[in-house]
Amino acid sequence: MTYAEFFSEMKGKFMAADVSDIDEHLAYQFNIEDEEAGGIFYVEVKDGELHVEPYEYYDRDAIFVATPETFLKIADNKLDPVLAFTTQKLRVEGNIEKALRLKDLIAKKKNKKK
């Protein structure tokens, strides 16, 4: 998997989140450790809108560092981010309180109406 493929898949997973009731600013940078899919992207919640971009984010609340496999499992709710941290599959730097909100963000999926 290339970085572009990985980022596209992760962006799709994050964009499915319902952030309409999050009124605080959250900014996360994800550092992917992998020879082929390695890179950086960020997720930001601002004014009830979600942004996912393939850039470094300097005004971030937290940085998450892991392999692509770990990030995909977390995004699919197959691995709890706190468990990933405690088992050293995920490293976290920055504001831990805001970093813990990642779990809420992932859990909030939009209701798809037909």
PEBELUR-V329923 format. One record per residue. N is the residue number from 1. D_FIRST is the distance of its C-alpha to the first C-alpha in whole Angstrom. Layout:
N|D_FIRST ; N|D_FIRST
This chain:
1|0 ; 2|4 ; 3|7 ; 4|8 ; 5|6 ; 6|6 ; 7|10 ; 8|11 ; 9|10 ; 10|12 ; 11|15 ; 12|16 ; 13|16 ; 14|18 ; 15|20 ; 16|22 ; 17|24 ; 18|27 ; 19|29 ; 20|32 ; 21|34 ; 22|32 ; 23|35 ; 24|34 ; 25|31 ; 26|28 ; 27|26 ; 28|23 ; 29|20 ; 30|17 ; 31|16 ; 32|12 ; 33|13 ; 34|10 ; 35|10 ; 36|7 ; 37|6 ; 38|10 ; 39|12 ; 40|15 ; 41|16 ; 42|19 ; 43|21 ; 44|24 ; 45|27 ; 46|30 ; 47|33 ; 48|32 ; 49|29 ; 50|25 ; 51|23 ; 52|19 ; 53|18 ; 54|16 ; 55|19 ; 56|21 ; 57|23 ; 58|27 ; 59|29 ; 60|27 ; 61|28 ; 62|25 ; 63|22 ; 64|20 ; 65|18 ; 66|15 ; 67|12 ; 68|9 ; 69|11 ; 70|14 ; 71|14 ; 72|12 ; 73|15 ; 74|17 ; 75|17 ; 76|17 ; 77|20 ; 78|20 ; 79|20 ; 80|23 ; 81|22 ; 82|26 ; 83|25 ; 84|22 ; 85|24 ; 86|27 ; 87|25 ; 88|23 ; 89|19 ; 90|20 ; 91|22 ; 92|24 ; 93|26 ; 94|29 ; 95|30 ; 96|30 ; 97|32 ; 98|30 ; 99|27 ; 100|28 ; 101|28 ; 102|24 ; 103|25 ; 104|27 ; 105|25 ; 106|22 ; 107|25 ; 108|27 ; 109|25 ; 110|27 ; 111|29 ; 112|29 ; 113|32 ; 114|33
